[in-house]
Each structure stands twice: as structure tokens, then as C-alpha cells.
Amino acid sequence: MRWDTTDHQDWRVVDYTRWSNIENYQNLENRAGVYIFADVNHQVKYIGKAGAGRMVNEISNAMYRGKSKGATLVKALYTNSGANAQSLETVLINKYNPPNNRA
């Protein structure tokens, strides 16, 4: 499913990034939130969460585990807590049903 920009308006999202090349994930801020891997057409491939100070590490771990398969882009939705990140991740996974979240 293609990324829906109205998800930026979710009450848990306090800030978000533009899409960037997945190789540039180290440039993201280490804040709590959700990250999205997508292809060039913004088809969502994987959605993951990160607690405070963990965004770059969690993305790195997900890539190592093969969760970036088919993805070339990454985006971060920042939240003000790990609990809000977990809640938002659940909502987004249920909405998009990304292929790399299924296994």
C-alpha cells in the first residue's frame, strides 16, 4: 500500500522527516518514533519503532535482519515517548500490512 501523507497528522506524531535514501538513515535524529521503509513509489515495505535515543540503532538492526528488502527510502515519524511509538507502530502496521512485517 502506498504511503498516505495524512498519517503525519496522527496525534502521536510531533515531527516527521521527508523521504530520504535508505543509506542515509544515520542522518536521522535519535528520538522515539516510528520509521518506515518504502520503495521509490512510496509503497510501504516495513514499519518499525524506536524508543528514545534508539532511532538510528533500530533502523540499522532492521536492515541487518533483512527488513529493508525491496526498500530504497526511509522516513521517520517522531513521537514524544516510546509508548506512543509502540502504539503508532501497531496502528500503521494494521493499516499498511507491510510485506516485511509479516514474517
C-alpha positions, 0 to 999 in steps of 0.5 A: 500500500502506498504511503498516505501523507495524512498519517503525519497528522496522527496525534502521536506524531510531533515531527516527521522527516521527508523521504530520504535514501535508505543509506542515509538513515544515520542522518536521522535524529535519535528520538522515539518514533516510528520509521518506515521503509518504502520503495521509490513509489512510496509503497510501504515495505516495513514499519518499525519503532524506536524508543528514545535515543534508539532511532538510528540503532533500530533502523540499522538492526532492521536492515541487518535482519533483512527488513529493508528488502525491496526498500530504497527510502526511509522516513521517520515519524517522531513521537514524544515517548516510546509508548506512543511509538509502540502504539503508532507502530501497531496502528500503521502496521494494521493499516499498511500490512507491510510485506516485511512485517509479516514474517 
